Amino acid sequence: VEYPELVRQLRTVSGKCEVGSCYAYQNVAFSASGDLVYAATGDFYSEWAQRLLFEPLGMRTASFGLDALVRSPDWARPHVRISSGFSAVSPKPTYYRLAPAAGVNASARDMGAWMLAQLGHRPGVLSQSVLDVIQSPQAHSPYERFGSQWRRQRVADAWYGLGWRVVDYQGHRLVWHAGAVQGYRAVLALLPDHDFGVVLLWNAESPVPTGLMPTLLDRYLGLPVVDWLQLDQVERQNTRATKPARSRSVVRGRKPR
């Protein structure tokens, strides 16, 4: 189904709750913002993002679309898990169908520039008044306290902002988000009141690096040490997965008469 038809079908969808009272992921609805930008300006969302964000922030390799990704002289191929480890695959073009909700390519350096702006270091691009809005709690999402071990132990309350999750992390305001598609993972976390941020990007279908985020947050905040990575457990699982299975050869025949 093409994007215009998906937008038309939104009018037939019943919401789970009143607007602004709860949060649920919906990339088609989010991408409608691109239609509003085009209707108001005559330019595409990607052009405005390039002009207002990528260029002034110095995000030199940030781009939109699959073609821009593969044309880059240096880009990370996605990797999926196979029985012997990981294997490189081609990025799925379907991920790029809804540019405002996805479709952005960025390097670690680009994301560092983005996080500095989110921490208030580029007020000419992202003003403090804008940051105050997008990083403030908008819709209560308490169920997000139970999505992982570190959330169950560290998060006291959870909300959704505008493009950010906003949680109480042991008494500290944590603004964060994570995402995953085939072969790619990303985690971003900010402690705005401490001027501290973390970006994790990896091109493999492995959940292990996600444990780095709470590990770094705990170390910075001086919280008790918890083994969020659990590398010993991962190593045991990998050993069992790669250990050759025992085989038997059984030959059965009729008893001689």
C-alpha positions in Angstrom: 0.0 0.0 0.0 1.4 3.4 -1.0 1.8 6.2 1.5 -1.1 8.4 0.3 -3.5 5.5 0.8 -2.1 4.8 4.2 -2.8 8.4 5.2 -6.4 8.2 3.9 -7.0 5.1 5.9 -6.0 6.9 9.1 -9.4 8.5 9.2 -11.0 5.0 9.7 -8.7 4.2 12.7 -10.1 4.6 16.2 -7.7 6.0 18.7 -6.9 4.2 21.9 -7.4 7.4 23.9 -7.9 11.1 23.6 -5.1 13.1 21.8 -2.2 13.8 24.1 -3.4 11.5 26.9 -1.4 8.4 26.0 1.4 7.3 23.7 1.7 4.7 21.0 4.1 4.3 18.1 2.6 5.2 14.7 5.0 6.2 11.9 2.4 6.9 9.3 0.7 9.6 11.5 4.1 11.0 12.4 5.0 11.3 8.7 2.0 13.4 8.1 4.1 16.2 9.4 6.0 16.1 6.1 2.7 16.7 4.3 2.1 19.8 6.5 5.6 21.1 5.8 5.1 20.7 2.0 1.6 22.3 2.1 2.9 25.3 4.0 6.2 25.9 2.2 6.3 24.0 -1.1 9.5 22.2 -0.1 9.9 18.7 1.1 10.6 17.8 4.8 14.0 16.5 3.9 15.0 19.8 2.3 14.0 21.7 5.5 15.8 19.3 7.7 19.0 19.7 5.6 18.7 23.5 5.6 17.6 24.1 9.2 19.4 21.2 11.1 22.0 19.2 9.2 24.0 22.1 7.7 24.0 24.6 10.6 24.9 21.8 13.1 27.7 20.6 10.9 26.2 17.2 10.3 28.1 16.8 7.1 27.3 13.2 6.3 23.7 13.2 7.4 21.2 12.5 4.6 17.8 11.2 3.7 17.1 8.0 1.7 18.6 4.7 0.7 20.3 6.1 -2.4 22.2 8.7 -0.3 23.3 5.9 2.1 24.7 3.6 -0.5 26.4 6.4 -2.4 28.4 7.4 0.7 32.0 6.4 0.4 32.0 4.9 3.9 28.8 3.4 5.4 28.1 0.5 7.7 26.3 -2.5 6.3 23.6 -4.0 8.4 24.3 -7.5 9.8 21.8 -10.1 10.9 22.4 -13.1 13.1 23.0 -16.5 11.6 24.0 -19.8 13.1 27.7 -19.1 12.8 27.6 -15.5 13.9 26.6 -12.5 11.8 26.2 -11.9 8.1 26.0 -8.7 6.1 22.7 -7.9 4.2 21.3 -5.1 2.1 19.3 -2.3 3.9 15.6 -2.7 3.4 14.2 0.1 1.1 10.8 -0.1 2.9 12.4 1.7 5.9 12.8 4.8 3.8 9.2 5.2 2.7 8.2 7.6 5.5 11.0 10.2 5.7 9.9 12.1 8.8 9.5 8.9 10.8 12.6 7.3 9.5 14.9 7.5 6.5 17.7 9.6 8.1 21.3 8.4 7.7 23.9 9.8 10.2 27.3 8.9 11.4 28.5 8.9 15.0 30.1 12.3 14.5 26.8 13.6 13.2 24.9 12.3 16.2 27.4 13.8 18.5 26.6 17.2 17.0 22.9 16.5 17.3 23.3 15.6 21.0 25.3 18.7 21.7 22.4 20.7 20.2 19.9 18.8 22.4 22.0 19.7 25.4 21.6 23.4 24.6 25.0 24.1 23.1 23.6 25.3 19.7 20.9 27.8 20.8 20.9 29.4 17.3 19.6 26.2 15.9 17.7 24.6 18.8 16.7 27.3 21.3 16.2 26.6 24.9 12.5 27.3 24.5 12.2 24.6 21.9 14.2 22.1 24.0 12.0 22.8 27.0 8.9 21.8 24.9 10.3 18.7 23.2 12.1 17.3 26.3 9.2 17.8 28.7 6.7 15.1 29.6 3.6 15.1 27.5 1.9 11.7 27.8 2.2 9.4 30.8 3.6 5.9 29.8 4.1 4.0 33.0 4.2 0.7 31.2 7.6 1.7 29.8 9.1 1.1 33.2 9.1 -2.6 32.6 10.6 -3.0 29.2 14.1 -4.2 30.3 16.0 -5.0 33.5 17.6 -1.6 33.9 14.2 0.1 33.5 12.6 -2.2 36.1 15.4 -1.4 38.6 16.2 2.3 37.8 13.1 4.0 36.4 10.6 5.4 38.9 8.2 7.0 36.4 8.0 7.3 32.6 6.5 9.8 30.2 6.7 10.5 26.5 7.8 13.9 25.2 8.0 15.1 21.6 10.2 12.5 20.0 11.8 11.6 23.3 11.1 9.3 26.3 11.3 11.2 29.5 11.9 9.2 32.7 12.9 9.5 36.3 16.2 7.7 36.5 16.9 7.3 40.2 15.8 10.9 40.8 17.5 12.3 37.7 15.7 13.4 34.5 16.7 11.1 31.7 15.7 12.0 28.1 16.3 9.0 25.9 15.2 6.9 22.9 16.1 3.8 21.1 15.4 2.2 17.8 15.9 -1.0 15.8 15.5 -2.2 12.2 17.0 -5.2 10.5 20.7 -5.0 11.0 20.9 -1.7 12.8 20.4 -0.5 16.4 20.7 2.9 18.1 20.3 4.3 21.6 20.5 7.9 22.6 20.4 9.2 26.2 20.6 12.7 27.8 20.9 13.9 31.3 20.1 17.6 30.5 20.6 18.8 34.0 24.1 17.4 34.0 25.1 18.3 30.5 25.8 14.7 29.8 24.9 12.6 26.8 25.5 9.1 25.3 25.1 7.9 21.7 25.4 4.2 20.8 25.2 3.0 17.2 25.9 -0.5 16.0 25.2 -2.4 12.8 24.2 -5.9 14.1 21.2 -7.5 15.5 22.5 -7.9 19.0 20.8 -6.5 22.2 24.1 -6.6 24.2 25.3 -3.0 23.6 22.1 -1.6 25.0 23.5 -2.5 28.5 26.2 0.1 27.9 23.7 3.0 28.3 22.7 2.3 31.9 26.3 1.2 32.7 27.6 4.7 31.6 24.7 6.5 33.3 25.3 4.7 36.6 29.1 5.3 36.5 28.5 9.0 35.8 25.9 9.4 38.5 27.8 7.3 41.0 25.1 4.7 41.4 25.8 1.1 42.7 27.4 -1.1 40.1 25.1 -3.5 38.3 26.2 -5.9 35.5 23.8 -4.6 32.8 25.9 -6.1 30.0 26.0 -9.7 31.3 28.7 -10.6 28.9 29.5 -13.8 30.7 25.9 -15.0 30.1 26.2 -14.0 26.4 29.4 -15.9 26.1 27.8 -19.0 27.5 24.9 -18.7 25.1 27.3 -18.3 22.2 29.3 -21.3 23.3 26.2 -23.5 23.4 25.1 -22.2 20.0 28.4 -23.0 18.3 29.2 -26.2 20.1 28.9 -29.1 17.6 26.0 -31.4 18.3 26.7 -35.0 19.1 25.5 -37.5 16.5 24.9 -41.2 16.6 24.6 -43.7 13.8 22.1 -46.4 14.6 21.6 -49.3 12.2 18.6 -51.5 12.8 17.9 -54.7 10.9 15.7 -57.8 11.1 16.7 -60.6 13.3 17.9 -63.6 11.3 15.3 -66.4 11.2 
